[in-house]
Amino acid sequence: MKLYEQYPVSITNSLSGKKEVFKSLVPGYVGMYVCGPTVYNNAHLGNARTFLTFDIVSRYFRFLGYKVRYVRNITDVGHLVGDGDEGEDKIAKKARLEQLEPMEVVKHYTEDFHQVMRQMNILPPSIEPSATAHIIEQIDITKKLIEKGLAYEVNGSVYFNVKKYNQQHHYGILSGRNIEELMESGRDLDSQDEKKEKIDFALWKNASPEHIMRWPSPWGSGFPGWHIECTVMSTKYLGETFDIHGGGMDLKFPHHECEIAQATGANGKSPVNYWMHSNMLTVNGQKMSKSLGNSFLPAELFSGNHPLLERAYSPMTTRFFMLQSHYSSTLDFSNEALQAAEKGFKKLNAALLLAKQLVRNIETSATAQQEIPEWNNLVDACFKNMSDDFNTAKTLAVLFEMASRINDIKAGVVDVKKVKKESLQHFLNHYIGFMEDVLGLQEESQGNTDALAGAMQVLIELRKKARADRNYALSDKIRDDLKANGIQLKDGKDGEMTYELD
């Protein structure tokens, strides 16, 4: 039996609002699309959390044995200021302000985004298409929607007719919005407005004379609307209907709602079976925003160069911190929470290094037959928690239990010579696998860890000698001073001693 059959995954589907057992369209294969960054500015922590969420989803599916095609786009055109159909293209605006070509802006901030992803050990997607490389396809689907009567052209711009679409389909199926309420809310159309209804949205925009980014089309020189690119790229690389579409909670409406309408209108079928949304970040209980002065970039977090930060926090501490909450929960940043996460990660990291040492140097008897049911139960719990809507928080709790058992092995609490080699390897390899392959938690500061291990060995030998000499005052002082500095000594069998970081 394959692992994905043994541990079926359940996903909270934003489309139904319920937790559902995941069934891929093609057995053994997963197709997933995630809305990528608009590369007109530095990647922020909200971006990092969203892409970490779907990095975990992709990693775990692969760990279970699925073959995954993960598509995450780069928005390098068409995203207007305010996310509506008015204003200036965000990338063009940045290019004008910095006196650069738009593609210079795109290249600079795409590289910045990739750098942040590498620092946080967020794996690249299988395919990373850009909006500007798919202009032809965006024009083609716009023509198709016009032919079907679901879009109309005005003065070189093309708009999606939401009321017409809603006559046969449900606009609001994902977000729960009601079309009548949408019609009543928001500003009224004025004499300058081209749209038939204020809820209609742009598929293609006519470029004004000063607009830098433009392409020829059947309707004149212009550029694509924001929503159309994701419909085009997701269905091109994953098919007209695919398994999973993900993104931040802020994209549910209007972006994802518009994606559904465009794809359903063009192809006559729902494009996605499972919609997933990650929640937002807060700082000390407040929404993260530039206007409040509590917004900071990953680079500022890693360097500690921000007024709200007491010091720097490493990429792996940040990753671990984010994994302590379920992706659908609001995540609150504070120095206290980050410092607690740092301590927690150090504990798991120390056990990870120890597990690797034990795997390399396992000494068991060839006739050993003992199995330890608790070890198997802990491994089983990791799988069950991750398969339950990718619950990283509960999985980490189990990994702390496994880390304690690994320390017990080192301390001699468990006589591994009596344990079947396969059982020990199964336990240790799964701890390593869930840490590194599923949660993506890398070893940090290997050099410092080795130095610490060497220094600790010296202190352990000094304490052993003090006890042998019955100098209990010195023995206790070594133990107590280390504890005061966050290091706990543990006495094992036959006078052996180990340590762990508090």
C-alpha positions as CSV (number, residue, x, y, z in Angstrom):
1,M,0.0,0.0,0.0
2,K,1.3,3.4,-0.9
3,L,1.8,6.0,1.8
4,Y,-0.9,8.3,0.3
5,E,-3.3,5.4,0.5
6,Q,-2.3,4.6,4.0
7,Y,-2.6,8.2,5.1
8,P,-5.3,9.9,3.0
9,V,-5.0,13.7,3.1
10,S,-7.9,15.9,4.2
11,I,-8.1,19.6,3.0
12,T,-10.3,22.4,4.2
13,N,-11.8,23.4,0.9
14,S,-12.6,27.2,0.7
15,L,-15.1,26.3,-2.0
16,S,-17.3,24.3,0.4
17,G,-16.1,25.6,3.7
18,K,-15.6,22.0,4.8
19,K,-12.8,19.6,5.4
20,E,-12.8,17.1,2.5
21,V,-10.8,14.0,1.7
22,F,-8.4,14.8,-1.1
23,K,-8.9,12.8,-4.3
24,S,-6.6,13.7,-7.1
25,L,-7.9,13.8,-10.7
26,V,-5.2,11.4,-11.8
27,P,-4.3,8.8,-9.1
28,G,-0.8,9.4,-7.8
29,Y,-0.5,12.8,-9.3
30,V,-1.2,16.3,-7.9
31,G,-1.6,19.5,-9.9
32,M,-1.4,22.7,-7.8
33,Y,-1.4,26.4,-8.8
34,V,-0.5,29.2,-6.4
35,C,-0.7,32.9,-7.2
36,G,2.8,34.3,-7.1
37,P,4.2,37.7,-6.3
38,T,3.7,41.0,-8.2
39,V,7.3,42.0,-8.6
40,Y,7.3,45.7,-8.1
41,N,8.6,45.8,-4.5
42,N,10.5,43.7,-2.0
43,A,8.9,40.4,-0.9
44,H,7.3,40.9,2.5
45,L,6.6,38.5,5.4
46,G,3.0,38.0,4.2
47,N,4.4,36.7,0.9
48,A,6.7,34.4,2.8
49,R,4.0,32.9,4.9
50,T,1.8,32.1,1.9
51,F,4.6,30.5,-0.1
52,L,5.8,28.6,3.0
53,T,2.3,27.2,3.3
54,F,2.2,25.8,-0.2
55,D,5.9,24.7,0.1
56,I,4.7,22.5,2.9
57,V,1.7,21.2,0.9
58,S,4.0,20.3,-2.0
59,R,6.6,18.7,0.2
60,Y,4.2,16.6,2.0
61,F,2.4,15.3,-1.1
62,R,5.8,14.3,-2.5
63,F,6.8,12.7,0.9
64,L,3.6,10.5,0.6
65,G,4.7,9.4,-2.9
66,Y,2.6,11.6,-5.1
67,K,4.2,13.2,-8.2
68,V,3.5,16.9,-8.0
69,R,3.4,19.6,-10.6
70,Y,3.5,22.9,-8.8
71,V,2.9,26.0,-10.8
72,R,3.5,29.4,-9.2
73,N,3.4,32.5,-11.4
74,I,5.3,35.8,-11.5
75,T,3.0,38.8,-12.1
76,D,5.1,41.2,-14.1
77,V,2.3,43.3,-15.8
78,G,-1.3,44.2,-15.4
79,H,-1.7,44.7,-11.6
80,L,-3.1,48.1,-11.2
81,V,-2.7,50.4,-8.1
82,G,-5.6,49.6,-5.8
83,D,-6.3,46.2,-7.4
84,G,-9.2,47.6,-9.4
85,D,-9.5,48.6,-13.0
86,E,-8.4,52.2,-12.5
87,G,-5.0,53.8,-11.9
88,E,-1.5,53.0,-13.0
89,D,0.2,49.6,-13.4
90,K,2.2,49.0,-10.2
91,I,5.4,47.9,-12.1
92,A,5.1,50.8,-14.6
93,K,4.7,53.2,-11.7
94,K,7.8,51.9,-10.0
95,A,9.7,52.1,-13.2
96,R,8.7,55.7,-13.7
97,L,9.6,56.7,-10.1
98,E,13.0,55.0,-10.3
99,Q,13.6,56.0,-14.0
100,L,14.1,52.4,-15.0
101,E,12.7,50.1,-17.7
102,P,9.8,48.1,-16.4
103,M,11.7,44.8,-17.0
104,E,14.6,46.2,-14.9
105,V,12.2,46.6,-12.0
106,V,10.8,43.0,-12.7
107,K,14.3,41.5,-12.8
108,H,15.5,43.2,-9.6
109,Y,12.5,42.3,-7.5
110,T,12.1,38.8,-8.9
111,E,15.7,38.2,-7.8
112,D,14.9,39.6,-4.4
113,F,11.9,37.3,-4.1
114,H,13.9,34.2,-5.1
115,Q,16.6,35.2,-2.6
116,V,14.1,35.3,0.3
117,M,12.7,31.9,-0.9
118,R,16.1,30.4,-0.8
119,Q,16.9,31.8,2.6
120,M,13.7,30.3,4.0
121,N,14.3,27.0,2.2
122,I,11.1,27.3,0.2
123,L,11.6,25.1,-2.8
124,P,11.1,26.5,-6.3
125,P,7.9,25.4,-8.1
126,S,7.9,22.9,-11.0
127,I,7.0,25.8,-13.4
128,E,7.2,29.5,-12.8
129,P,5.5,31.2,-15.7
130,S,5.3,35.0,-16.1
131,A,2.3,37.1,-17.3
132,T,4.3,38.8,-20.0
133,A,5.2,35.4,-21.6
134,H,1.6,34.6,-22.0
135,I,0.1,37.6,-23.6
136,I,-1.1,35.7,-26.7
137,E,-3.0,33.2,-24.5
138,Q,-4.6,36.0,-22.5
139,I,-5.8,37.7,-25.8
140,D,-7.1,34.3,-27.0
141,I,-9.2,33.6,-23.9
142,T,-10.5,37.2,-24.0
143,K,-11.7,36.7,-27.6
144,K,-13.3,33.4,-26.6
145,L,-15.3,35.2,-23.8
146,I,-16.4,37.9,-26.2
147,E,-17.6,35.2,-28.7
148,K,-19.6,33.5,-25.9
149,G,-21.3,36.8,-25.0
150,L,-19.6,37.0,-21.6
151,A,-17.4,40.0,-22.3
152,Y,-17.7,43.3,-24.3
153,E,-15.3,45.8,-25.8
154,V,-15.5,49.6,-25.1
155,N,-12.9,52.0,-26.5
156,G,-10.2,49.4,-26.8
157,S,-10.8,47.9,-23.3
158,V,-12.6,44.6,-22.7
159,Y,-14.7,43.9,-19.6
160,F,-16.2,40.7,-18.2
161,N,-20.0,40.8,-18.0
162,V,-20.7,39.6,-14.5
163,K,-24.5,39.8,-14.6
164,K,-24.6,37.8,-17.9
165,Y,-22.3,35.2,-16.4
166,N,-24.4,35.0,-13.2
167,Q,-27.5,34.1,-15.2
168,Q,-26.1,30.6,-15.8
169,H,-23.4,30.3,-13.1
170,H,-22.8,31.5,-9.6
171,Y,-20.6,34.6,-9.2
172,G,-19.7,34.5,-5.5
173,I,-19.4,30.7,-5.2
174,L,-16.0,31.0,-3.5
175,S,-16.2,34.2,-1.5
176,G,-19.9,33.9,-0.5
177,R,-20.6,37.3,-2.0
178,N,-24.1,38.1,-3.2
179,I,-24.3,39.8,-6.6
180,E,-27.2,42.0,-5.6
181,E,-25.2,43.3,-2.6
182,L,-22.2,43.8,-4.8
183,M,-24.3,45.9,-7.2
184,E,-25.5,48.1,-4.3
185,S,-22.2,48.6,-2.6
186,G,-19.2,50.6,-3.8
187,R,-19.1,53.7,-5.8
188,D,-21.6,54.4,-8.6
189,L,-20.6,54.5,-12.2
190,D,-20.0,58.1,-13.5
191,S,-20.0,59.5,-17.0
192,Q,-16.3,58.6,-17.4
193,D,-16.8,55.0,-16.7
194,E,-16.9,52.5,-19.6
195,K,-18.2,49.5,-17.8
196,K,-21.9,48.5,-18.1
197,E,-22.0,47.6,-14.4
198,K,-19.7,48.5,-11.6
199,I,-19.1,44.8,-10.8
200,D,-17.7,44.1,-14.2
201,F,-13.9,43.7,-14.3
202,A,-11.2,44.2,-17.0
203,L,-9.9,41.4,-19.1
204,W,-7.9,43.8,-21.3
205,K,-7.2,47.5,-20.8
206,N,-6.6,50.2,-23.5
207,A,-3.2,51.7,-23.0
208,S,-3.1,55.5,-22.5
209,P,-0.3,57.3,-24.5
210,E,2.0,57.5,-21.4
211,H,1.5,53.8,-20.5
212,I,4.9,52.1,-20.9
213,M,3.9,48.4,-21.0
214,R,1.7,47.7,-24.0
215,W,1.0,45.0,-26.6
216,P,-1.0,44.9,-29.9
217,S,-4.4,43.2,-29.7
218,P,-7.6,43.0,-31.8
219,W,-8.9,46.0,-29.7
220,G,-5.8,48.2,-30.1
221,S,-2.6,48.6,-28.1
222,G,-3.1,47.7,-24.4
223,F,-2.3,45.3,-21.6
224,P,-4.1,42.4,-19.8
225,G,-6.2,42.8,-16.7
226,W,-4.9,41.3,-13.4
227,H,-7.1,38.3,-13.1
228,I,-6.8,36.8,-16.6
229,E,-3.2,35.8,-16.3
230,C,-3.8,33.2,-13.6
231,T,-6.7,31.6,-15.4
232,V,-4.5,31.3,-18.5
233,M,-1.4,30.0,-16.9
234,S,-3.1,27.6,-14.4
235,T,-5.2,25.9,-17.1
236,K,-2.3,25.9,-19.7
237,Y,0.0,23.9,-17.4
238,L,-2.5,21.9,-15.3
239,G,-5.5,21.4,-17.6
240,E,-9.0,23.0,-17.7
241,T,-9.8,21.4,-14.3
242,F,-7.0,20.7,-11.8
243,D,-6.6,19.6,-8.2
244,I,-5.6,22.6,-6.0
245,H,-5.4,26.3,-6.2
246,G,-3.9,28.3,-3.4
247,G,-3.1,31.8,-2.3
248,G,-3.4,34.3,0.5
249,M,-6.8,35.0,2.1
250,D,-6.8,38.5,0.7
251,L,-7.0,37.0,-2.9
252,K,-10.2,35.1,-2.3
253,F,-12.2,38.2,-3.5
254,P,-12.0,39.5,-6.1
255,H,-9.0,37.8,-7.7
256,H,-9.9,34.1,-7.2
257,E,-13.6,34.7,-7.7
258,C,-12.8,36.3,-11.0
259,E,-10.5,33.5,-12.0
260,I,-13.4,31.0,-11.5
261,A,-15.7,33.1,-13.6
262,Q,-13.3,33.5,-16.4
263,A,-12.4,29.8,-16.6
264,T,-15.9,28.6,-16.1
265,G,-17.2,31.0,-18.7
266,A,-14.5,30.1,-21.3
267,N,-14.4,26.3,-20.8
268,G,-17.8,25.5,-19.4
269,K,-16.5,23.7,-16.3
270,S,-15.2,24.6,-12.8
271,P,-11.4,25.0,-13.0
272,V,-10.4,23.8,-9.5
273,N,-11.5,21.0,-7.1
274,Y,-9.9,22.3,-3.9
275,W,-9.3,25.9,-3.0
276,M,-6.8,26.7,-0.1
277,H,-6.1,30.0,1.5
278,S,-3.5,31.0,4.1
279,N,-4.3,33.6,6.7
280,M,-2.7,37.0,7.4
281,L,0.0,38.2,9.7
282,T,-0.4,40.5,12.6
283,V,2.3,42.3,14.8
284,N,1.7,42.5,18.5
285,G,-2.0,42.0,17.8
286,Q,-2.3,44.6,15.1
287,K,-2.6,44.1,11.4
288,M,0.7,44.4,9.6
289,S,0.8,47.6,7.5
290,K,3.2,50.3,6.3
291,S,0.9,53.0,7.6
292,L,1.1,51.7,11.2
293,G,4.9,51.4,10.9
294,N,4.8,47.7,12.0
295,S,5.5,46.2,8.6
296,F,9.0,44.7,8.1
297,L,10.7,42.7,5.4
298,P,12.4,39.3,5.8
299,A,15.8,40.9,5.4
300,E,15.0,43.2,8.3
301,L,13.9,40.3,10.4
302,F,17.1,38.3,9.6
303,S,19.3,41.3,10.3
304,G,17.4,42.7,13.3
305,N,17.4,46.1,11.6
306,H,14.0,47.4,12.5
307,P,12.7,49.5,15.5
308,L,10.3,46.8,16.6
309,L,12.9,44.1,16.7
310,E,15.0,43.5,19.8
311,R,17.5,41.5,17.7
312,A,17.9,39.4,14.6
313,Y,16.2,36.1,14.0
314,S,17.4,33.5,11.6
315,P,15.5,32.2,8.5
316,M,15.0,28.8,10.1
317,T,13.8,30.3,13.4
318,T,11.3,32.3,11.3
319,R,10.2,29.2,9.3
320,F,9.8,27.3,12.6
321,F,7.8,30.1,14.1
322,M,5.4,30.2,11.1
323,L,4.9,26.4,11.3
324,Q,3.8,26.6,14.9
325,S,0.4,27.9,13.7
326,H,-2.0,26.2,11.3
327,Y,-1.9,27.9,7.9
328,S,-5.5,29.0,8.2
329,S,-5.0,30.8,11.5
330,T,-3.9,34.4,12.0
331,L,-0.2,34.5,12.9
332,D,1.0,37.2,15.4
333,F,4.6,38.3,15.4
334,S,6.3,39.5,18.6
335,N,9.8,39.4,20.0
336,E,8.6,37.1,22.8
337,A,7.1,34.6,20.3
338,L,10.1,34.7,18.1
339,Q,12.5,34.1,21.0
340,A,10.4,31.2,22.2
341,A,10.5,29.8,18.6
342,E,14.2,30.1,18.6
343,K,14.6,28.0,21.7
344,G,12.1,25.4,20.3
345,F,14.0,25.2,17.0
346,K,17.3,24.7,18.8
347,K,15.9,21.8,20.7
348,L,14.7,20.1,17.5
349,N,17.8,21.0,15.6
350,A,20.0,19.4,18.4
351,A,18.0,16.2,18.2
352,L,18.3,16.3,14.4
353,L,22.1,16.4,14.6
354,L,22.0,13.6,17.1
355,A,19.6,11.5,15.0
356,K,22.0,11.8,12.1
357,Q,24.9,10.7,14.3
358,L,23.0,7.7,15.6
359,V,21.9,6.6,12.1
360,R,25.6,6.6,11.0
361,N,26.8,4.8,14.1
362,I,24.0,2.4,15.0
363,E,25.2,-0.5,17.1
364,T,22.6,-3.2,17.5
365,S,22.9,-6.9,17.9
366,A,22.2,-9.1,14.8
367,T,19.8,-11.2,17.0
368,A,18.0,-8.2,18.5
369,Q,14.3,-8.5,18.2
370,Q,12.9,-5.8,20.5
371,E,10.5,-3.2,19.0
372,I,9.3,-0.1,20.9
373,P,5.7,0.5,20.1
374,E,5.9,4.2,21.2
375,W,8.4,4.9,18.4
376,N,6.0,3.6,15.8
377,N,3.1,5.4,17.4
378,L,5.0,8.7,17.2
379,V,5.8,8.2,13.5
380,D,2.2,7.3,12.8
381,A,1.1,10.5,14.7
382,C,3.3,12.7,12.4
383,F,1.7,11.2,9.3
384,K,-1.9,11.6,10.7
385,N,-1.4,15.2,11.8
386,M,0.1,16.2,8.5
387,S,-2.6,14.4,6.6
388,D,-5.2,16.3,8.6
389,D,-5.1,19.5,6.6
390,F,-1.3,19.9,6.9
391,N,-1.4,20.5,10.6
392,T,2.2,21.5,11.2
393,A,1.5,22.7,14.7
394,K,0.5,19.3,15.9
395,T,3.2,17.7,13.9
396,L,5.8,19.8,15.7
397,A,4.4,18.8,19.1
398,V,5.0,15.1,18.1
399,L,8.5,15.9,16.9
400,F,9.3,17.4,20.3
401,E,8.3,14.0,21.8
402,M,10.5,12.2,19.3
403,A,13.4,14.6,20.1
404,S,13.1,13.6,23.8
405,R,13.2,9.9,22.9
406,I,16.3,10.5,20.7
407,N,18.0,12.2,23.7
408,D,17.0,9.1,25.8
409,I,18.7,6.9,23.3
410,K,21.9,8.9,23.5
411,A,21.7,9.0,27.4
412,G,21.4,5.2,27.5
413,V,17.9,5.1,28.8
414,V,17.1,2.7,26.0
415,D,19.5,-0.2,25.4
416,V,19.6,0.0,21.6
417,K,21.6,-3.2,21.4
418,K,18.4,-5.0,22.2
419,V,16.4,-3.2,19.6
420,K,15.9,-4.3,16.0
421,K,18.1,-2.2,13.8
422,E,15.2,-1.7,11.3
423,S,13.0,-0.4,14.1
424,L,15.7,2.1,15.2
425,Q,16.4,3.2,11.7
426,H,12.6,3.6,11.0
427,F,12.2,5.9,14.0
428,L,15.3,8.0,13.4
429,N,14.9,8.3,9.6
430,H,11.3,9.5,10.0
431,Y,12.4,12.1,12.5
432,I,15.0,13.3,10.0
433,G,12.5,13.1,7.1
434,F,9.7,15.1,8.8
435,M,12.2,17.7,10.0
436,E,14.0,18.2,6.7
437,D,11.9,16.8,3.8
438,V,8.4,17.7,5.1
439,L,8.9,20.8,7.3
440,G,12.0,22.0,5.5
441,L,13.8,22.8,8.7
442,Q,17.5,22.9,7.9
443,E,20.5,22.6,10.2
444,E,21.8,26.0,11.2
445,S,25.2,27.2,12.3
446,Q,26.8,23.8,11.9
447,G,30.2,25.3,12.8
448,N,28.9,26.8,16.0
449,T,27.2,23.5,16.8
450,D,30.4,21.6,16.4
451,A,32.2,24.1,18.6
452,L,29.5,23.9,21.2
453,A,29.6,20.1,21.2
454,G,33.4,20.2,21.7
455,A,33.1,22.6,24.6
456,M,30.4,20.6,26.2
457,Q,32.4,17.4,26.0
458,V,35.2,19.2,27.9
459,L,32.8,20.3,30.6
460,I,31.2,16.9,30.8
461,E,34.6,15.2,31.3
462,L,35.4,17.8,34.0
463,R,32.1,17.1,35.8
464,K,32.7,13.3,35.5
465,K,36.1,13.8,37.2
466,A,34.7,16.0,39.9
467,R,32.1,13.3,40.7
468,A,34.8,10.6,40.7
469,D,36.8,12.8,43.1
470,R,33.7,13.3,45.2
471,N,33.9,17.1,44.5
472,Y,30.1,17.4,44.4
473,A,30.2,21.2,44.9
474,L,32.1,21.6,41.6
475,S,29.9,19.0,39.9
476,D,26.8,20.8,40.9
477,K,28.2,24.2,40.0
478,I,29.0,23.0,36.4
479,R,25.5,21.6,36.1
480,D,23.8,24.7,37.6
481,D,25.8,27.3,35.6
482,L,25.1,25.5,32.4
483,K,21.4,25.4,33.2
484,A,21.4,29.1,33.9
485,N,22.8,29.6,30.4
486,G,20.1,27.4,28.7
487,I,21.9,24.1,28.6
488,Q,20.6,21.1,30.6
489,L,22.8,18.2,31.5
490,K,21.3,14.8,31.8
491,D,22.8,11.8,33.7
492,G,22.4,8.5,32.0
493,K,23.4,4.9,32.7
494,D,27.0,3.9,33.6
495,G,27.9,7.6,34.4
496,E,27.2,8.8,30.8
497,M,26.1,12.4,30.4
498,T,24.3,14.2,27.6
499,Y,22.9,17.7,27.2
500,E,20.1,19.5,25.5
501,L,19.3,23.2,24.9
502,D,16.4,24.6,26.9
